[in-house]
Amino acid sequence: MKFPWKETPILYGEDARRFEEEMKRVDAMSEEERQANWKKLCKDVDDFCKEWNVTIKI
């Protein structure tokens, strides 16, 4: 890498509260919800790639 990574900033106040709430929401998802989200994401990416003629190589 050309430049070293910067340190992760420490969150305070409302940002810290919002981050904690978001972490709780993500952890509370069931396995079925996670799979459904993954399938929707894959479909959305495929649709985008087809619409914009993008090729993704993995």
mmCIF file of the N, C-alpha and C atoms, coordinates in Angstrom:
data_MODEL
# 
_entry.id   MODEL 
# 
loop_
_atom_site.group_PDB 
_atom_site.id 
_atom_site.type_symbol 
_atom_site.label_atom_id 
_atom_site.label_alt_id 
_atom_site.label_comp_id 
_atom_site.label_asym_id 
_atom_site.label_entity_id 
_atom_site.label_seq_id 
_atom_site.pdbx_PDB_ins_code 
_atom_site.Cartn_x 
_atom_site.Cartn_y 
_atom_site.Cartn_z 
_atom_site.occupancy 
_atom_site.B_iso_or_equiv 
_atom_site.pdbx_formal_charge 
_atom_site.auth_seq_id 
_atom_site.auth_comp_id 
_atom_site.auth_asym_id 
_atom_site.auth_atom_id 
_atom_site.pdbx_PDB_model_num 
ATOM 1   N N  . MET A 1 1  ? 0.827   -1.176  0.000   1.00 0.00 ? 1  MET A N  1 
ATOM 2   C CA . MET A 1 1  ? 0.000   0.000   0.000   1.00 0.00 ? 1  MET A CA 1 
ATOM 3   C C  . MET A 1 1  ? 0.874   1.244   0.000   1.00 0.00 ? 1  MET A C  1 
ATOM 4   N N  . LYS A 1 2  ? 0.354   2.230   -0.604  1.00 0.00 ? 2  LYS A N  1 
ATOM 5   C CA . LYS A 1 2  ? 1.102   3.472   -0.689  1.00 0.00 ? 2  LYS A CA 1 
ATOM 6   C C  . LYS A 1 2  ? 1.071   4.239   0.632   1.00 0.00 ? 2  LYS A C  1 
ATOM 7   N N  . PHE A 1 3  ? -0.087  4.258   1.281   1.00 0.00 ? 3  PHE A N  1 
ATOM 8   C CA . PHE A 1 3  ? -0.241  4.983   2.525   1.00 0.00 ? 3  PHE A CA 1 
ATOM 9   C C  . PHE A 1 3  ? -0.693  4.030   3.624   1.00 0.00 ? 3  PHE A C  1 
ATOM 10  N N  . PRO A 1 4  ? -0.191  4.182   4.853   1.00 0.00 ? 4  PRO A N  1 
ATOM 11  C CA . PRO A 1 4  ? -0.656  3.330   5.947   1.00 0.00 ? 4  PRO A CA 1 
ATOM 12  C C  . PRO A 1 4  ? -2.101  3.662   6.316   1.00 0.00 ? 4  PRO A C  1 
ATOM 13  N N  . TRP A 1 5  ? -2.780  2.682   6.862   1.00 0.00 ? 5  TRP A N  1 
ATOM 14  C CA . TRP A 1 5  ? -4.153  2.908   7.301   1.00 0.00 ? 5  TRP A CA 1 
ATOM 15  C C  . TRP A 1 5  ? -4.164  3.816   8.521   1.00 0.00 ? 5  TRP A C  1 
ATOM 16  N N  . LYS A 1 6  ? -5.173  4.650   8.592   1.00 0.00 ? 6  LYS A N  1 
ATOM 17  C CA . LYS A 1 6  ? -5.335  5.510   9.760   1.00 0.00 ? 6  LYS A CA 1 
ATOM 18  C C  . LYS A 1 6  ? -6.012  4.711   10.871  1.00 0.00 ? 6  LYS A C  1 
ATOM 19  N N  . GLU A 1 7  ? -5.810  5.154   12.096  1.00 0.00 ? 7  GLU A N  1 
ATOM 20  C CA . GLU A 1 7  ? -6.464  4.509   13.225  1.00 0.00 ? 7  GLU A CA 1 
ATOM 21  C C  . GLU A 1 7  ? -7.970  4.714   13.143  1.00 0.00 ? 7  GLU A C  1 
ATOM 22  N N  . THR A 1 8  ? -8.703  3.741   13.637  1.00 0.00 ? 8  THR A N  1 
ATOM 23  C CA . THR A 1 8  ? -10.160 3.864   13.686  1.00 0.00 ? 8  THR A CA 1 
ATOM 24  C C  . THR A 1 8  ? -10.519 4.902   14.749  1.00 0.00 ? 8  THR A C  1 
ATOM 25  N N  . PRO A 1 9  ? -11.349 5.879   14.397  1.00 0.00 ? 9  PRO A N  1 
ATOM 26  C CA . PRO A 1 9  ? -11.691 6.904   15.389  1.00 0.00 ? 9  PRO A CA 1 
ATOM 27  C C  . PRO A 1 9  ? -12.581 6.340   16.493  1.00 0.00 ? 9  PRO A C  1 
ATOM 28  N N  . ILE A 1 10 ? -12.478 6.922   17.656  1.00 0.00 ? 10 ILE A N  1 
ATOM 29  C CA . ILE A 1 10 ? -13.319 6.554   18.789  1.00 0.00 ? 10 ILE A CA 1 
ATOM 30  C C  . ILE A 1 10 ? -14.608 7.354   18.681  1.00 0.00 ? 10 ILE A C  1 
ATOM 31  N N  . LEU A 1 11 ? -15.732 6.669   18.843  1.00 0.00 ? 11 LEU A N  1 
ATOM 32  C CA . LEU A 1 11 ? -17.031 7.333   18.744  1.00 0.00 ? 11 LEU A CA 1 
ATOM 33  C C  . LEU A 1 11 ? -17.472 7.839   20.114  1.00 0.00 ? 11 LEU A C  1 
ATOM 34  N N  . TYR A 1 12 ? -18.069 9.020   20.119  1.00 0.00 ? 12 TYR A N  1 
ATOM 35  C CA . TYR A 1 12 ? -18.580 9.638   21.341  1.00 0.00 ? 12 TYR A CA 1 
ATOM 36  C C  . TYR A 1 12 ? -20.017 10.085  21.122  1.00 0.00 ? 12 TYR A C  1 
ATOM 37  N N  . GLY A 1 13 ? -20.721 10.264  22.220  1.00 0.00 ? 13 GLY A N  1 
ATOM 38  C CA . GLY A 1 13 ? -22.049 10.875  22.191  1.00 0.00 ? 13 GLY A CA 1 
ATOM 39  C C  . GLY A 1 13 ? -23.053 10.130  21.329  1.00 0.00 ? 13 GLY A C  1 
ATOM 40  N N  . GLU A 1 14 ? -23.775 10.886  20.520  1.00 0.00 ? 14 GLU A N  1 
ATOM 41  C CA . GLU A 1 14 ? -24.859 10.335  19.707  1.00 0.00 ? 14 GLU A CA 1 
ATOM 42  C C  . GLU A 1 14 ? -24.334 9.317   18.696  1.00 0.00 ? 14 GLU A C  1 
ATOM 43  N N  . ASP A 1 15 ? -23.153 9.549   18.147  1.00 0.00 ? 15 ASP A N  1 
ATOM 44  C CA . ASP A 1 15 ? -22.571 8.589   17.204  1.00 0.00 ? 15 ASP A CA 1 
ATOM 45  C C  . ASP A 1 15 ? -22.348 7.239   17.874  1.00 0.00 ? 15 ASP A C  1 
ATOM 46  N N  . ALA A 1 16 ? -21.845 7.245   19.099  1.00 0.00 ? 16 ALA A N  1 
ATOM 47  C CA . ALA A 1 16 ? -21.599 5.999   19.827  1.00 0.00 ? 16 ALA A CA 1 
ATOM 48  C C  . ALA A 1 16 ? -22.917 5.283   20.129  1.00 0.00 ? 16 ALA A C  1 
ATOM 49  N N  . ARG A 1 17 ? -23.931 6.024   20.543  1.00 0.00 ? 17 ARG A N  1 
ATOM 50  C CA . ARG A 1 17 ? -25.240 5.413   20.832  1.00 0.00 ? 17 ARG A CA 1 
ATOM 51  C C  . ARG A 1 17 ? -25.850 4.802   19.573  1.00 0.00 ? 17 ARG A C  1 
ATOM 52  N N  . ARG A 1 18 ? -25.773 5.531   18.479  1.00 0.00 ? 18 ARG A N  1 
ATOM 53  C CA . ARG A 1 18 ? -26.322 5.045   17.215  1.00 0.00 ? 18 ARG A CA 1 
ATOM 54  C C  . ARG A 1 18 ? -25.588 3.771   16.766  1.00 0.00 ? 18 ARG A C  1 
ATOM 55  N N  . PHE A 1 19 ? -24.271 3.750   16.919  1.00 0.00 ? 19 PHE A N  1 
ATOM 56  C CA . PHE A 1 19 ? -23.488 2.572   16.552  1.00 0.00 ? 19 PHE A CA 1 
ATOM 57  C C  . PHE A 1 19 ? -23.895 1.366   17.399  1.00 0.00 ? 19 PHE A C  1 
ATOM 58  N N  . GLU A 1 20 ? -24.038 1.553   18.709  1.00 0.00 ? 20 GLU A N  1 
ATOM 59  C CA . GLU A 1 20 ? -24.438 0.451   19.579  1.00 0.00 ? 20 GLU A CA 1 
ATOM 60  C C  . GLU A 1 20 ? -25.815 -0.080  19.207  1.00 0.00 ? 20 GLU A C  1 
ATOM 61  N N  . GLU A 1 21 ? -26.763 0.802   18.933  1.00 0.00 ? 21 GLU A N  1 
ATOM 62  C CA . GLU A 1 21 ? -28.108 0.376   18.551  1.00 0.00 ? 21 GLU A CA 1 
ATOM 63  C C  . GLU A 1 21 ? -28.067 -0.413  17.242  1.00 0.00 ? 21 GLU A C  1 
ATOM 64  N N  . GLU A 1 22 ? -27.277 0.053   16.291  1.00 0.00 ? 22 GLU A N  1 
ATOM 65  C CA . GLU A 1 22 ? -27.173 -0.648  15.006  1.00 0.00 ? 22 GLU A CA 1 
ATOM 66  C C  . GLU A 1 22 ? -26.551 -2.037  15.199  1.00 0.00 ? 22 GLU A C  1 
ATOM 67  N N  . MET A 1 23 ? -25.573 -2.152  16.069  1.00 0.00 ? 23 MET A N  1 
ATOM 68  C CA . MET A 1 23 ? -24.955 -3.453  16.342  1.00 0.00 ? 23 MET A CA 1 
ATOM 69  C C  . MET A 1 23 ? -25.963 -4.410  16.979  1.00 0.00 ? 23 MET A C  1 
ATOM 70  N N  . LYS A 1 24 ? -26.795 -3.912  17.870  1.00 0.00 ? 24 LYS A N  1 
ATOM 71  C CA . LYS A 1 24 ? -27.815 -4.763  18.489  1.00 0.00 ? 24 LYS A CA 1 
ATOM 72  C C  . LYS A 1 24 ? -28.830 -5.224  17.447  1.00 0.00 ? 24 LYS A C  1 
ATOM 73  N N  . ARG A 1 25 ? -29.203 -4.341  16.548  1.00 0.00 ? 25 ARG A N  1 
ATOM 74  C CA . ARG A 1 25 ? -30.193 -4.684  15.527  1.00 0.00 ? 25 ARG A CA 1 
ATOM 75  C C  . ARG A 1 25 ? -29.645 -5.767  14.601  1.00 0.00 ? 25 ARG A C  1 
ATOM 76  N N  . VAL A 1 26 ? -28.402 -5.656  14.228  1.00 0.00 ? 26 VAL A N  1 
ATOM 77  C CA . VAL A 1 26 ? -27.807 -6.640  13.327  1.00 0.00 ? 26 VAL A CA 1 
ATOM 78  C C  . VAL A 1 26 ? -27.681 -7.987  14.023  1.00 0.00 ? 26 VAL A C  1 
ATOM 79  N N  . ASP A 1 27 ? -27.247 -7.992  15.273  1.00 0.00 ? 27 ASP A N  1 
ATOM 80  C CA . ASP A 1 27 ? -27.089 -9.245  16.003  1.00 0.00 ? 27 ASP A CA 1 
ATOM 81  C C  . ASP A 1 27 ? -28.416 -9.938  16.249  1.00 0.00 ? 27 ASP A C  1 
ATOM 82  N N  . ALA A 1 28 ? -29.514 -9.189  16.283  1.00 0.00 ? 28 ALA A N  1 
ATOM 83  C CA . ALA A 1 28 ? -30.818 -9.755  16.595  1.00 0.00 ? 28 ALA A CA 1 
ATOM 84  C C  . ALA A 1 28 ? -31.480 -10.416 15.382  1.00 0.00 ? 28 ALA A C  1 
ATOM 85  N N  . MET A 1 29 ? -30.829 -10.384 14.216  1.00 0.00 ? 29 MET A N  1 
ATOM 86  C CA . MET A 1 29 ? -31.425 -10.979 13.017  1.00 0.00 ? 29 MET A CA 1 
ATOM 87  C C  . MET A 1 29 ? -31.347 -12.501 13.083  1.00 0.00 ? 29 MET A C  1 
ATOM 88  N N  . SER A 1 30 ? -32.393 -13.159 12.619  1.00 0.00 ? 30 SER A N  1 
ATOM 89  C CA . SER A 1 30 ? -32.386 -14.614 12.575  1.00 0.00 ? 30 SER A CA 1 
ATOM 90  C C  . SER A 1 30 ? -31.591 -15.082 11.359  1.00 0.00 ? 30 SER A C  1 
ATOM 91  N N  . GLU A 1 31 ? -31.280 -16.340 11.324  1.00 0.00 ? 31 GLU A N  1 
ATOM 92  C CA . GLU A 1 31 ? -30.538 -16.906 10.196  1.00 0.00 ? 31 GLU A CA 1 
ATOM 93  C C  . GLU A 1 31 ? -31.342 -16.767 8.901   1.00 0.00 ? 31 GLU A C  1 
ATOM 94  N N  . GLU A 1 32 ? -32.662 -16.905 8.985   1.00 0.00 ? 32 GLU A N  1 
ATOM 95  C CA . GLU A 1 32 ? -33.507 -16.761 7.798   1.00 0.00 ? 32 GLU A CA 1 
ATOM 96  C C  . GLU A 1 32 ? -33.467 -15.322 7.270   1.00 0.00 ? 32 GLU A C  1 
ATOM 97  N N  . GLU A 1 33 ? -33.482 -14.345 8.194   1.00 0.00 ? 33 GLU A N  1 
ATOM 98  C CA . GLU A 1 33 ? -33.402 -12.937 7.782   1.00 0.00 ? 33 GLU A CA 1 
ATOM 99  C C  . GLU A 1 33 ? -32.056 -12.632 7.122   1.00 0.00 ? 33 GLU A C  1 
ATOM 100 N N  . ARG A 1 34 ? -30.999 -13.191 7.679   1.00 0.00 ? 34 ARG A N  1 
ATOM 101 C CA . ARG A 1 34 ? -29.666 -12.979 7.096   1.00 0.00 ? 34 ARG A CA 1 
ATOM 102 C C  . ARG A 1 34 ? -29.600 -13.571 5.682   1.00 0.00 ? 34 ARG A C  1 
ATOM 103 N N  . GLN A 1 35 ? -30.147 -14.772 5.503   1.00 0.00 ? 35 GLN A N  1 
ATOM 104 C CA . GLN A 1 35 ? -30.144 -15.407 4.179   1.00 0.00 ? 35 GLN A CA 1 
ATOM 105 C C  . GLN A 1 35 ? -30.986 -14.602 3.196   1.00 0.00 ? 35 GLN A C  1 
ATOM 106 N N  . ALA A 1 36 ? -32.130 -14.112 3.643   1.00 0.00 ? 36 ALA A N  1 
ATOM 107 C CA . ALA A 1 36 ? -32.988 -13.315 2.776   1.00 0.00 ? 36 ALA A CA 1 
ATOM 108 C C  . ALA A 1 36 ? -32.283 -12.018 2.372   1.00 0.00 ? 36 ALA A C  1 
ATOM 109 N N  . ASN A 1 37 ? -31.591 -11.389 3.318   1.00 0.00 ? 37 ASN A N  1 
ATOM 110 C CA . ASN A 1 37 ? -30.847 -10.176 3.000   1.00 0.00 ? 37 ASN A CA 1 
ATOM 111 C C  . ASN A 1 37 ? -29.743 -10.457 1.993   1.00 0.00 ? 37 ASN A C  1 
ATOM 112 N N  . TRP A 1 38 ? -29.047 -11.582 2.164   1.00 0.00 ? 38 TRP A N  1 
ATOM 113 C CA . TRP A 1 38 ? -27.963 -11.943 1.253   1.00 0.00 ? 38 TRP A CA 1 
ATOM 114 C C  . TRP A 1 38 ? -28.510 -12.201 -0.157  1.00 0.00 ? 38 TRP A C  1 
ATOM 115 N N  . LYS A 1 39 ? -29.612 -12.911 -0.247  1.00 0.00 ? 39 LYS A N  1 
ATOM 116 C CA . LYS A 1 39 ? -30.209 -13.190 -1.560  1.00 0.00 ? 39 LYS A CA 1 
ATOM 117 C C  . LYS A 1 39 ? -30.672 -11.900 -2.235  1.00 0.00 ? 39 LYS A C  1 
ATOM 118 N N  . LYS A 1 40 ? -31.265 -10.992 -1.469  1.00 0.00 ? 40 LYS A N  1 
ATOM 119 C CA . LYS A 1 40 ? -31.700 -9.716  -2.033  1.00 0.00 ? 40 LYS A CA 1 
ATOM 120 C C  . LYS A 1 40 ? -30.499 -8.906  -2.515  1.00 0.00 ? 40 LYS A C  1 
ATOM 121 N N  . LEU A 1 41 ? -29.429 -8.884  -1.734  1.00 0.00 ? 41 LEU A N  1 
ATOM 122 C CA . LEU A 1 41 ? -28.226 -8.166  -2.126  1.00 0.00 ? 41 LEU A CA 1 
ATOM 123 C C  . LEU A 1 41 ? -27.664 -8.738  -3.432  1.00 0.00 ? 41 LEU A C  1 
ATOM 124 N N  . CYS A 1 42 ? -27.572 -10.064 -3.519  1.00 0.00 ? 42 CYS A N  1 
ATOM 125 C CA . CYS A 1 42 ? -27.062 -10.696 -4.741  1.00 0.00 ? 42 CYS A CA 1 
ATOM 126 C C  . CYS A 1 42 ? -27.932 -10.349 -5.945  1.00 0.00 ? 42 CYS A C  1 
ATOM 127 N N  . LYS A 1 43 ? -29.258 -10.371 -5.771  1.00 0.00 ? 43 LYS A N  1 
ATOM 128 C CA . LYS A 1 43 ? -30.167 -10.024 -6.866  1.00 0.00 ? 43 LYS A CA 1 
ATOM 129 C C  . LYS A 1 43 ? -29.980 -8.569  -7.280  1.00 0.00 ? 43 LYS A C  1 
ATOM 130 N N  . ASP A 1 44 ? -29.873 -7.669  -6.295  1.00 0.00 ? 44 ASP A N  1 
ATOM 131 C CA . ASP A 1 44 ? -29.684 -6.251  -6.594  1.00 0.00 ? 44 ASP A CA 1 
ATOM 132 C C  . ASP A 1 44 ? -28.376 -6.013  -7.346  1.00 0.00 ? 44 ASP A C  1 
ATOM 133 N N  . VAL A 1 45 ? -27.321 -6.703  -6.946  1.00 0.00 ? 45 VAL A N  1 
ATOM 134 C CA . VAL A 1 45 ? -26.030 -6.562  -7.636  1.00 0.00 ? 45 VAL A CA 1 
ATOM 135 C C  . VAL A 1 45 ? -26.145 -7.083  -9.065  1.00 0.00 ? 45 VAL A C  1 
ATOM 136 N N  . ASP A 1 46 ? -26.786 -8.229  -9.242  1.00 0.00 ? 46 ASP A N  1 
ATOM 137 C CA . ASP A 1 46 ? -26.975 -8.785  -10.591 1.00 0.00 ? 46 ASP A CA 1 
ATOM 138 C C  . ASP A 1 46 ? -27.778 -7.831  -11.469 1.00 0.00 ? 46 ASP A C  1 
ATOM 139 N N  . ASP A 1 47 ? -28.856 -7.281  -10.915 1.00 0.00 ? 47 ASP A N  1 
ATOM 140 C CA . ASP A 1 47 ? -29.675 -6.335  -11.680 1.00 0.00 ? 47 ASP A CA 1 
ATOM 141 C C  . ASP A 1 47 ? -28.870 -5.106  -12.077 1.00 0.00 ? 47 ASP A C  1 
ATOM 142 N N  . PHE A 1 48 ? -28.085 -4.590  -11.138 1.00 0.00 ? 48 PHE A N  1 
ATOM 143 C CA . PHE A 1 48 ? -27.257 -3.424  -11.428 1.00 0.00 ? 48 PHE A CA 1 
ATOM 144 C C  . PHE A 1 48 ? -26.256 -3.739  -12.543 1.00 0.00 ? 48 PHE A C  1 
ATOM 145 N N  . CYS A 1 49 ? -25.606 -4.891  -12.426 1.00 0.00 ? 49 CYS A N  1 
ATOM 146 C CA . CYS A 1 49 ? -24.598 -5.272  -13.424 1.00 0.00 ? 49 CYS A CA 1 
ATOM 147 C C  . CYS A 1 49 ? -25.218 -5.417  -14.808 1.00 0.00 ? 49 CYS A C  1 
ATOM 148 N N  . LYS A 1 50 ? -26.406 -5.987  -14.878 1.00 0.00 ? 50 LYS A N  1 
ATOM 149 C CA . LYS A 1 50 ? -27.076 -6.137  -16.170 1.00 0.00 ? 50 LYS A CA 1 
ATOM 150 C C  . LYS A 1 50 ? -27.481 -4.778  -16.733 1.00 0.00 ? 50 LYS A C  1 
ATOM 151 N N  . GLU A 1 51 ? -28.007 -3.919  -15.887 1.00 0.00 ? 51 GLU A N  1 
ATOM 152 C CA . GLU A 1 51 ? -28.470 -2.610  -16.335 1.00 0.00 ? 51 GLU A CA 1 
ATOM 153 C C  . GLU A 1 51 ? -27.314 -1.742  -16.833 1.00 0.00 ? 51 GLU A C  1 
ATOM 154 N N  . TRP A 1 52 ? -26.178 -1.801  -16.158 1.00 0.00 ? 52 TRP A N  1 
ATOM 155 C CA . TRP A 1 52 ? -25.052 -0.936  -16.475 1.00 0.00 ? 52 TRP A CA 1 
ATOM 156 C C  . TRP A 1 52 ? -23.945 -1.671  -17.249 1.00 0.00 ? 52 TRP A C  1 
ATOM 157 N N  . ASN A 1 53 ? -24.212 -2.911  -17.628 1.00 0.00 ? 53 ASN A N  1 
ATOM 158 C CA . ASN A 1 53 ? -23.254 -3.707  -18.402 1.00 0.00 ? 53 ASN A CA 1 
ATOM 159 C C  . ASN A 1 53 ? -21.900 -3.796  -17.686 1.00 0.00 ? 53 ASN A C  1 
ATOM 160 N N  . VAL A 1 54 ? -21.957 -4.228  -16.435 1.00 0.00 ? 54 VAL A N  1 
ATOM 161 C CA . VAL A 1 54 ? -20.759 -4.345  -15.592 1.00 0.00 ? 54 VAL A CA 1 
ATOM 162 C C  . VAL A 1 54 ? -20.454 -5.820  -15.406 1.00 0.00 ? 54 VAL A C  1 
ATOM 163 N N  . THR A 1 55 ? -19.171 -6.167  -15.470 1.00 0.00 ? 55 THR A N  1 
ATOM 164 C CA . THR A 1 55 ? -18.737 -7.536  -15.220 1.00 0.00 ? 55 THR A CA 1 
ATOM 165 C C  . THR A 1 55 ? -17.927 -7.556  -13.935 1.00 0.00 ? 55 THR A C  1 
ATOM 166 N N  . ILE A 1 56 ? -18.272 -8.472  -13.045 1.00 0.00 ? 56 ILE A N  1 
ATOM 167 C CA . ILE A 1 56 ? -17.552 -8.607  -11.786 1.00 0.00 ? 56 ILE A CA 1 
ATOM 168 C C  . ILE A 1 56 ? -16.783 -9.921  -11.836 1.00 0.00 ? 56 ILE A C  1 
ATOM 169 N N  . LYS A 1 57 ? -15.499 -9.840  -11.618 1.00 0.00 ? 57 LYS A N  1 
ATOM 170 C CA . LYS A 1 57 ? -14.657 -11.044 -11.588 1.00 0.00 ? 57 LYS A CA 1 
ATOM 171 C C  . LYS A 1 57 ? -14.232 -11.285 -10.159 1.00 0.00 ? 57 LYS A C  1 
ATOM 172 N N  . ILE A 1 58 ? -14.519 -12.477 -9.667  1.00 0.00 ? 58 ILE A N  1 
ATOM 173 C CA . ILE A 1 58 ? -14.172 -12.829 -8.278  1.00 0.00 ? 58 ILE A CA 1 
ATOM 174 C C  . ILE A 1 58 ? -13.080 -13.858 -8.290  1.00 0.00 ? 58 ILE A C  1 
# 
